C-alpha cells in the first residue's frame, strides 16, 4: 500500500473546523472518488483507499450523485432493466 502526505495549513483546519482525523478521512474519500470517476479504478480498490466497505463506498457514490451503472446508450439501459 502506498502512503502519501499532504500539508494543509493549520488556518484551513481552523477555518473549516476540521480535525486532522476528519481531514485525513475527507482526503481519502475524495481521492477514492476521483480514482473511481476519472480513472475507472474498481469499487473494491476505491473502497480500500477510502477505508470503507464496498457497500459504504457505493452509498458514498450515491450521496455524491455518481452511479455505479455505466451504459453506452438508452437501449442498453432498458435491456438491463428488463433483465433485472
Biopython code that builds the backbone (N, CA, C, O; Angstrom):
import numpy as np
from Bio.PDB.StructureBuilder import StructureBuilder

atoms = [
    (1, "UNK", "N", (0.863, -1.174, 0.000)),
    (1, "UNK", "CA", (0.000, 0.000, 0.000)),
    (1, "UNK", "C", (0.901, 1.226, 0.000)),
    (1, "UNK", "O", (1.838, 1.315, 0.793)),
    (2, "UNK", "N", (0.620, 2.160, -0.881)),
    (2, "UNK", "CA", (1.366, 3.412, -0.988)),
    (2, "UNK", "C", (0.795, 4.434, -0.011)),
    (2, "UNK", "O", (-0.417, 4.498, 0.192)),
    (3, "UNK", "N", (1.663, 5.221, 0.584)),
    (3, "UNK", "CA", (1.225, 6.262, 1.504)),
    (3, "UNK", "C", (1.683, 7.608, 0.990)),
    (3, "UNK", "O", (2.802, 7.739, 0.494)),
    (4, "UNK", "N", (0.821, 8.617, 1.106)),
    (4, "UNK", "CA", (1.191, 9.972, 0.713)),
    (4, "UNK", "C", (0.909, 10.916, 1.868)),
    (4, "UNK", "O", (0.136, 10.596, 2.770)),
    (5, "UNK", "N", (1.536, 12.072, 1.834)),
    (5, "UNK", "CA", (1.308, 13.086, 2.854)),
    (5, "UNK", "C", (0.978, 14.398, 2.165)),
    (5, "UNK", "O", (1.579, 14.756, 1.153)),
    (6, "UNK", "N", (0.014, 15.104, 2.730)),
    (6, "UNK", "CA", (-0.399, 16.396, 2.199)),
    (6, "UNK", "C", (-0.288, 17.408, 3.321)),
    (6, "UNK", "O", (-0.774, 17.182, 4.429)),
    (7, "UNK", "N", (0.353, 18.517, 3.026)),
    (7, "UNK", "CA", (0.468, 19.577, 4.024)),
    (7, "UNK", "C", (-0.704, 20.537, 3.868)),
    (7, "UNK", "O", (-0.950, 21.073, 2.787)),
    (8, "UNK", "N", (-1.417, 20.741, 4.962)),
    (8, "UNK", "CA", (-2.551, 21.657, 4.978)),
    (8, "UNK", "C", (-2.294, 22.671, 6.090)),
    (8, "UNK", "O", (-2.045, 22.298, 7.236)),
    (9, "UNK", "N", (-2.357, 23.945, 5.745)),
    (9, "UNK", "CA", (-2.116, 24.966, 6.769)),
    (9, "UNK", "C", (-3.090, 24.834, 7.939)),
    (9, "UNK", "O", (-4.271, 24.540, 7.749)),
    (10, "UNK", "N", (-2.594, 25.048, 9.117)),
    (10, "UNK", "CA", (-3.420, 24.983, 10.325)),
    (10, "UNK", "C", (-4.625, 25.915, 10.224)),
    (10, "UNK", "O", (-5.693, 25.624, 10.763)),
    (11, "UNK", "N", (-4.444, 27.046, 9.523)),
    (11, "UNK", "CA", (-5.533, 28.014, 9.380)),
    (11, "UNK", "C", (-6.724, 27.407, 8.632)),
    (11, "UNK", "O", (-7.878, 27.729, 8.913)),
    (12, "UNK", "N", (-6.427, 26.533, 7.688)),
    (12, "UNK", "CA", (-7.507, 25.879, 6.948)),
    (12, "UNK", "C", (-8.294, 24.963, 7.887)),
    (12, "UNK", "O", (-9.524, 24.931, 7.847)),
    (13, "UNK", "N", (-7.581, 24.228, 8.721)),
    (13, "UNK", "CA", (-8.263, 23.381, 9.699)),
    (13, "UNK", "C", (-9.114, 24.230, 10.641)),
    (13, "UNK", "O", (-10.245, 23.872, 10.967)),
    (14, "UNK", "N", (-8.561, 25.344, 11.064)),
    (14, "UNK", "CA", (-9.296, 26.247, 11.957)),
    (14, "UNK", "C", (-10.538, 26.791, 11.251)),
    (14, "UNK", "O", (-11.631, 26.776, 11.817)),
    (15, "UNK", "N", (-10.372, 27.269, 10.023)),
    (15, "UNK", "CA", (-11.486, 27.873, 9.279)),
    (15, "UNK", "C", (-12.586, 26.861, 8.961)),
    (15, "UNK", "O", (-13.768, 27.206, 8.957)),
    (16, "UNK", "N", (-12.201, 25.626, 8.698)),
    (16, "UNK", "CA", (-13.187, 24.600, 8.343)),
    (16, "UNK", "C", (-13.701, 23.824, 9.557)),
    (16, "UNK", "O", (-14.609, 23.001, 9.435)),
    (17, "UNK", "N", (-13.123, 24.088, 10.719)),
    (17, "UNK", "CA", (-13.493, 23.398, 11.963)),
    (17, "UNK", "C", (-13.317, 21.884, 11.837)),
    (17, "UNK", "O", (-14.111, 21.108, 12.370)),
    (18, "UNK", "N", (-12.263, 21.480, 11.123)),
    (18, "UNK", "CA", (-11.990, 20.057, 10.939)),
    (18, "UNK", "C", (-10.771, 19.652, 11.764)),
    (18, "UNK", "O", (-9.816, 20.413, 11.919)),
    (19, "UNK", "N", (-10.836, 18.429, 12.286)),
    (19, "UNK", "CA", (-9.681, 17.879, 12.983)),
    (19, "UNK", "C", (-8.779, 17.211, 11.948)),
    (19, "UNK", "O", (-9.181, 17.030, 10.798)),
    (20, "UNK", "N", (-7.579, 16.848, 12.344)),
    (20, "UNK", "CA", (-6.686, 16.154, 11.419)),
    (20, "UNK", "C", (-7.263, 14.800, 11.012)),
    (20, "UNK", "O", (-7.060, 14.353, 9.883)),
    (21, "UNK", "N", (-7.976, 14.149, 11.920)),
    (21, "UNK", "CA", (-8.624, 12.873, 11.594)),
    (21, "UNK", "C", (-9.693, 13.097, 10.520)),
    (21, "UNK", "O", (-9.791, 12.322, 9.569)),
    (22, "UNK", "N", (-10.481, 14.141, 10.674)),
    (22, "UNK", "CA", (-11.524, 14.446, 9.690)),
    (22, "UNK", "C", (-10.918, 14.812, 8.330)),
    (22, "UNK", "O", (-11.445, 14.414, 7.291)),
    (23, "UNK", "N", (-9.829, 15.557, 8.331)),
    (23, "UNK", "CA", (-9.167, 15.936, 7.080)),
    (23, "UNK", "C", (-8.612, 14.705, 6.379)),
    (23, "UNK", "O", (-8.738, 14.580, 5.161)),
    (24, "UNK", "N", (-7.998, 13.792, 7.130)),
    (24, "UNK", "CA", (-7.484, 12.555, 6.538)),
    (24, "UNK", "C", (-8.612, 11.741, 5.915)),
    (24, "UNK", "O", (-8.469, 11.225, 4.807)),
    (25, "UNK", "N", (-9.725, 11.625, 6.622)),
    (25, "UNK", "CA", (-10.883, 10.894, 6.111)),
    (25, "UNK", "C", (-11.422, 11.565, 4.848)),
    (25, "UNK", "O", (-11.726, 10.895, 3.861)),
    (26, "UNK", "N", (-11.535, 12.868, 4.888)),
    (26, "UNK", "CA", (-12.012, 13.654, 3.747)),
    (26, "UNK", "C", (-11.108, 13.453, 2.529)),
    (26, "UNK", "O", (-11.598, 13.235, 1.421)),
    (27, "UNK", "N", (-9.811, 13.523, 2.727)),
    (27, "UNK", "CA", (-8.852, 13.377, 1.627)),
    (27, "UNK", "C", (-8.910, 11.972, 1.030)),
    (27, "UNK", "O", (-8.903, 11.822, -0.192)),
    (28, "UNK", "N", (-8.965, 10.947, 1.869)),
    (28, "UNK", "CA", (-9.054, 9.575, 1.378)),
    (28, "UNK", "C", (-10.291, 9.376, 0.512)),
    (28, "UNK", "O", (-10.225, 8.758, -0.551)),
    (29, "UNK", "N", (-11.423, 9.909, 0.978)),
    (29, "UNK", "CA", (-12.676, 9.748, 0.240)),
    (29, "UNK", "C", (-12.639, 10.500, -1.090)),
    (29, "UNK", "O", (-13.106, 9.990, -2.109)),
    (30, "UNK", "N", (-12.086, 11.706, -1.078)),
    (30, "UNK", "CA", (-12.013, 12.471, -2.331)),
    (30, "UNK", "C", (-11.082, 11.809, -3.339)),
    (30, "UNK", "O", (-11.376, 11.786, -4.534)),
    (31, "UNK", "N", (-9.979, 11.279, -2.873)),
    (31, "UNK", "CA", (-9.047, 10.589, -3.771)),
    (31, "UNK", "C", (-9.722, 9.343, -4.351)),
    (31, "UNK", "O", (-9.612, 9.077, -5.548)),
    (32, "UNK", "N", (-10.412, 8.589, -3.512)),
    (32, "UNK", "CA", (-11.107, 7.394, -3.987)),
    (32, "UNK", "C", (-12.186, 7.765, -4.998)),
    (32, "UNK", "O", (-12.348, 7.084, -6.011)),
    (33, "UNK", "N", (-12.915, 8.824, -4.734)),
    (33, "UNK", "CA", (-13.957, 9.299, -5.644)),
    (33, "UNK", "C", (-13.354, 9.680, -6.997)),
    (33, "UNK", "O", (-13.912, 9.348, -8.043)),
    (34, "UNK", "N", (-12.234, 10.364, -6.977)),
    (34, "UNK", "CA", (-11.565, 10.767, -8.208)),
    (34, "UNK", "C", (-11.053, 9.548, -8.982)),
    (34, "UNK", "O", (-11.217, 9.466, -10.199)),
    (35, "UNK", "N", (-10.444, 8.622, -8.283)),
    (35, "UNK", "CA", (-9.961, 7.414, -8.950)),
    (35, "UNK", "C", (-11.118, 6.654, -9.605)),
    (35, "UNK", "O", (-10.972, 6.120, -10.705)),
    (36, "UNK", "N", (-12.260, 6.610, -8.930)),
    (36, "UNK", "CA", (-13.403, 5.889, -9.479)),
    (36, "UNK", "C", (-13.977, 6.608, -10.700)),
    (36, "UNK", "O", (-14.231, 5.980, -11.728)),
    (37, "UNK", "N", (-14.179, 7.904, -10.591)),
    (37, "UNK", "CA", (-14.864, 8.632, -11.667)),
    (37, "UNK", "C", (-13.968, 8.956, -12.852)),
    (37, "UNK", "O", (-14.427, 8.909, -13.993)),
    (38, "UNK", "N", (-12.724, 9.278, -12.616)),
    (38, "UNK", "CA", (-11.860, 9.720, -13.720)),
    (38, "UNK", "C", (-10.918, 8.655, -14.227)),
    (38, "UNK", "O", (-10.508, 8.687, -15.387)),
    (39, "UNK", "N", (-10.571, 7.713, -13.374)),
    (39, "UNK", "CA", (-9.564, 6.727, -13.754)),
    (39, "UNK", "C", (-10.121, 5.306, -13.825)),
    (39, "UNK", "O", (-9.388, 4.361, -14.119)),
    (40, "UNK", "N", (-11.405, 5.161, -13.559)),
    (40, "UNK", "CA", (-12.099, 3.878, -13.669)),
    (40, "UNK", "C", (-11.468, 2.770, -12.832)),
    (40, "UNK", "O", (-11.406, 1.616, -13.255)),
    (41, "UNK", "N", (-11.005, 3.133, -11.643)),
    (41, "UNK", "CA", (-10.492, 2.146, -10.694)),
    (41, "UNK", "C", (-11.705, 1.449, -10.071)),
    (41, "UNK", "O", (-12.744, 2.080, -9.880)),
    (42, "UNK", "N", (-11.589, 0.181, -9.759)),
    (42, "UNK", "CA", (-12.721, -0.603, -9.272)),
    (42, "UNK", "C", (-13.261, -0.085, -7.936)),
    (42, "UNK", "O", (-12.576, 0.598, -7.176)),
    (43, "UNK", "N", (-14.516, -0.443, -7.693)),
    (43, "UNK", "CA", (-15.156, -0.086, -6.427)),
    (43, "UNK", "C", (-14.386, -0.691, -5.263)),
    (43, "UNK", "O", (-14.229, -0.051, -4.223)),
    (44, "UNK", "N", (-13.902, -1.920, -5.428)),
    (44, "UNK", "CA", (-13.162, -2.585, -4.350)),
    (44, "UNK", "C", (-11.904, -1.829, -3.954)),
    (44, "UNK", "O", (-11.660, -1.598, -2.770)),
    (45, "UNK", "N", (-11.104, -1.442, -4.947)),
    (45, "UNK", "CA", (-9.882, -0.694, -4.646)),
    (45, "UNK", "C", (-10.204, 0.679, -4.076)),
    (45, "UNK", "O", (-9.551, 1.131, -3.136)),
    (46, "UNK", "N", (-11.204, 1.340, -4.638)),
    (46, "UNK", "CA", (-11.566, 2.671, -4.144)),
    (46, "UNK", "C", (-12.099, 2.600, -2.714)),
    (46, "UNK", "O", (-11.847, 3.497, -1.909)),
    (47, "UNK", "N", (-12.829, 1.544, -2.402)),
    (47, "UNK", "CA", (-13.302, 1.354, -1.032)),
    (47, "UNK", "C", (-12.115, 1.187, -0.083)),
    (47, "UNK", "O", (-12.129, 1.705, 1.034)),
    (48, "UNK", "N", (-11.089, 0.462, -0.534)),
    (48, "UNK", "CA", (-9.882, 0.310, 0.290)),
    (48, "UNK", "C", (-9.210, 1.658, 0.515)),
    (48, "UNK", "O", (-8.802, 1.974, 1.633)),
    (49, "UNK", "N", (-9.095, 2.451, -0.547)),
    (49, "UNK", "CA", (-8.468, 3.776, -0.429)),
    (49, "UNK", "C", (-9.238, 4.629, 0.577)),
    (49, "UNK", "O", (-8.645, 5.306, 1.416)),
    (50, "UNK", "N", (-10.571, 4.585, 0.479)),
    (50, "UNK", "CA", (-11.418, 5.393, 1.358)),
    (50, "UNK", "C", (-11.549, 4.799, 2.760)),
    (50, "UNK", "O", (-12.126, 5.412, 3.657)),
    (51, "UNK", "N", (-11.000, 3.586, 2.932)),
    (51, "UNK", "CA", (-11.115, 2.851, 4.197)),
    (51, "UNK", "C", (-12.584, 2.662, 4.571)),
    (51, "UNK", "O", (-13.008, 2.938, 5.693)),
    (52, "UNK", "N", (-13.345, 2.180, 3.580)),
    (52, "UNK", "CA", (-14.769, 1.909, 3.747)),
    (52, "UNK", "C", (-15.042, 0.498, 3.231)),
    (52, "UNK", "O", (-14.227, -0.083, 2.514)),
    (53, "UNK", "N", (-16.192, -0.037, 3.604)),
    (53, "UNK", "CA", (-16.626, -1.277, 2.978)),
    (53, "UNK", "C", (-17.090, -0.926, 1.562)),
    (53, "UNK", "O", (-17.362, 0.236, 1.262)),
    (54, "UNK", "N", (-17.177, -1.932, 0.703)),
    (54, "UNK", "CA", (-17.666, -1.679, -0.649)),
    (54, "UNK", "C", (-19.091, -1.135, -0.610)),
    (54, "UNK", "O", (-19.438, -0.228, -1.367)),
    (55, "UNK", "N", (-19.904, -1.689, 0.267)),
    (55, "UNK", "CA", (-21.290, -1.223, 0.403)),
    (55, "UNK", "C", (-21.331, 0.254, 0.797)),
    (55, "UNK", "O", (-22.093, 1.030, 0.220)),
    (56, "UNK", "N", (-20.514, 0.640, 1.777)),
    (56, "UNK", "CA", (-20.484, 2.037, 2.209)),
    (56, "UNK", "C", (-19.942, 2.948, 1.106)),
    (56, "UNK", "O", (-20.401, 4.080, 0.953)),
    (57, "UNK", "N", (-18.966, 2.455, 0.341)),
    (57, "UNK", "CA", (-18.430, 3.269, -0.749)),
    (57, "UNK", "C", (-19.488, 3.469, -1.829)),
    (57, "UNK", "O", (-19.597, 4.559, -2.391)),
    (58, "UNK", "N", (-20.264, 2.438, -2.125)),
    (58, "UNK", "CA", (-21.344, 2.578, -3.104)),
    (58, "UNK", "C", (-22.362, 3.604, -2.613)),
    (58, "UNK", "O", (-22.851, 4.419, -3.396)),
    (59, "UNK", "N", (-22.681, 3.566, -1.323)),
    (59, "UNK", "CA", (-23.593, 4.575, -0.753)),
    (59, "UNK", "C", (-22.980, 5.965, -0.862)),
    (59, "UNK", "O", (-23.677, 6.930, -1.176)),
    (60, "UNK", "N", (-21.682, 6.072, -0.604)),
    (60, "UNK", "CA", (-20.967, 7.347, -0.717)),
    (60, "UNK", "C", (-21.039, 7.875, -2.149)),
    (60, "UNK", "O", (-21.229, 9.072, -2.362)),
    (61, "UNK", "N", (-20.887, 6.984, -3.131)),
    (61, "UNK", "CA", (-21.018, 7.393, -4.529)),
    (61, "UNK", "C", (-22.414, 7.960, -4.776)),
    (61, "UNK", "O", (-22.564, 9.001, -5.416)),
    (62, "UNK", "N", (-23.430, 7.271, -4.266)),
    (62, "UNK", "CA", (-24.806, 7.738, -4.429)),
    (62, "UNK", "C", (-25.029, 9.102, -3.791)),
    (62, "UNK", "O", (-25.729, 9.945, -4.353)),
    (63, "UNK", "N", (-24.439, 9.324, -2.621)),
    (63, "UNK", "CA", (-24.560, 10.620, -1.945)),
    (63, "UNK", "C", (-23.920, 11.737, -2.768)),
    (63, "UNK", "O", (-24.261, 12.909, -2.608)),
    (64, "UNK", "N", (-22.999, 11.368, -3.642)),
    (64, "UNK", "CA", (-22.322, 12.335, -4.500)),
    (64, "UNK", "C", (-22.847, 12.281, -5.945)),
    (64, "UNK", "O", (-22.189, 12.740, -6.879)),
    (65, "UNK", "N", (-24.048, 11.707, -6.098)),
    (65, "UNK", "CA", (-24.730, 11.631, -7.397)),
    (65, "UNK", "C", (-23.905, 10.931, -8.469)),
    (65, "UNK", "O", (-23.908, 11.341, -9.630)),
    (66, "UNK", "N", (-23.200, 9.875, -8.076)),
    (66, "UNK", "CA", (-22.399, 9.100, -9.013)),
    (66, "UNK", "C", (-22.990, 7.702, -9.072)),
    (66, "UNK", "O", (-23.091, 7.013, -8.057)),
    (67, "UNK", "N", (-23.372, 7.299, -10.250)),
    (67, "UNK", "CA", (-23.970, 5.984, -10.447)),
    (67, "UNK", "C", (-22.880, 4.928, -10.628)),
    (67, "UNK", "O", (-21.815, 5.197, -11.184)),
    (68, "UNK", "N", (-23.172, 3.733, -10.150)),
    (68, "UNK", "CA", (-22.240, 2.627, -10.362)),
    (68, "UNK", "C", (-22.535, 1.935, -11.681)),
    (68, "UNK", "O", (-21.790, 1.049, -12.099)),
    (69, "UNK", "N", (-23.613, 2.331, -12.337)),
    (69, "UNK", "CA", (-24.005, 1.723, -13.601)),
    (69, "UNK", "C", (-23.522, 2.577, -14.760)),
    (69, "UNK", "O", (-23.715, 3.793, -14.770)),
    (70, "UNK", "N", (-22.894, 1.937, -15.734)),
    (70, "UNK", "CA", (-22.371, 2.629, -16.915)),
    (70, "UNK", "C", (-23.027, 2.018, -18.150)),
    (70, "UNK", "O", (-22.846, 0.834, -18.434)),
    (71, "UNK", "N", (-23.780, 2.820, -18.874)),
    (71, "UNK", "CA", (-24.437, 2.349, -20.085)),
    (71, "UNK", "C", (-24.049, 3.244, -21.246)),
    (71, "UNK", "O", (-23.959, 4.463, -21.103)),
    (72, "UNK", "N", (-23.819, 2.627, -22.400)),
    (72, "UNK", "CA", (-23.423, 3.376, -23.585)),
    (72, "UNK", "C", (-24.601, 4.078, -24.244)),
    (72, "UNK", "O", (-24.434, 5.132, -24.859)),
    (73, "UNK", "N", (-25.787, 3.501, -24.120)),
    (73, "UNK", "CA", (-26.953, 4.147, -24.715)),
    (73, "UNK", "C", (-28.216, 3.729, -23.976)),
    (73, "UNK", "O", (-28.179, 2.854, -23.110)),
    (74, "UNK", "N", (-29.319, 4.350, -24.318)),
    (74, "UNK", "CA", (-30.584, 4.100, -23.640)),
    (74, "UNK", "C", (-31.062, 2.666, -23.837)),
    (74, "UNK", "O", (-31.623, 2.071, -22.916)),
    (75, "UNK", "N", (-30.848, 2.105, -25.024)),
    (75, "UNK", "CA", (-31.283, 0.731, -25.290)),
    (75, "UNK", "C", (-30.576, -0.270, -24.386)),
    (75, "UNK", "O", (-31.192, -1.222, -23.906)),
    (76, "UNK", "N", (-29.298, -0.059, -24.158)),
    (76, "UNK", "CA", (-28.545, -0.945, -23.264)),
    (76, "UNK", "C", (-29.108, -0.880, -21.850)),
    (76, "UNK", "O", (-29.243, -1.903, -21.178)),
    (77, "UNK", "N", (-29.435, 0.331, -21.405)),
    (77, "UNK", "CA", (-30.026, 0.518, -20.082)),
    (77, "UNK", "C", (-31.376, -0.184, -19.985)),
    (77, "UNK", "O", (-31.642, -0.879, -19.005)),
    (78, "UNK", "N", (-32.231, -0.009, -20.994)),
    (78, "UNK", "CA", (-33.557, -0.624, -20.979)),
    (78, "UNK", "C", (-33.466, -2.146, -21.000)),
    (78, "UNK", "O", (-34.254, -2.826, -20.342)),
    (79, "UNK", "N", (-32.511, -2.682, -21.753)),
    (79, "UNK", "CA", (-32.311, -4.124, -21.794)),
    (79, "UNK", "C", (-31.878, -4.642, -20.419)),
    (79, "UNK", "O", (-32.381, -5.665, -19.955)),
    (80, "UNK", "N", (-30.970, -3.957, -19.787)),
    (80, "UNK", "CA", (-30.505, -4.350, -18.456)),
    (80, "UNK", "C", (-31.647, -4.255, -17.440)),
    (80, "UNK", "O", (-31.782, -5.117, -16.572)),
    (81, "UNK", "N", (-32.452, -3.224, -17.548)),
    (81, "UNK", "CA", (-33.588, -3.038, -16.643)),
    (81, "UNK", "C", (-34.587, -4.168, -16.815)),
    (81, "UNK", "O", (-35.152, -4.650, -15.833)),
    (82, "UNK", "N", (-34.810, -4.592, -18.041)),
    (82, "UNK", "CA", (-35.730, -5.673, -18.332)),
    (82, "UNK", "C", (-35.238, -6.989, -17.710)),
    (82, "UNK", "O", (-36.047, -7.809, -17.277)),
    (83, "UNK", "N", (-33.932, -7.185, -17.668)),
    (83, "UNK", "CA", (-33.353, -8.416, -17.124)),
    (83, "UNK", "C", (-33.233, -8.412, -15.602)),
    (83, "UNK", "O", (-32.904, -9.435, -15.001)),
    (84, "UNK", "N", (-33.491, -7.295, -14.994)),
    (84, "UNK", "CA", (-33.315, -7.180, -13.533)),
    (84, "UNK", "C", (-34.390, -7.914, -12.768)),
    (84, "UNK", "O", (-34.382, -7.913, -11.537)),
]
sb = StructureBuilder()
sb.init_structure("model")
sb.init_model(0)
sb.init_chain("A")
sb.init_seg("    ")
for serial, (resi, resn, name, xyz) in enumerate(atoms, 1):
    if name == "N":
        sb.init_residue(resn, " ", resi, " ")
    sb.init_atom(name, np.array(xyz, "f"), 0.0, 1.0, " ", f" {name:<3s}", serial, name[0])
structure = sb.get_structure()
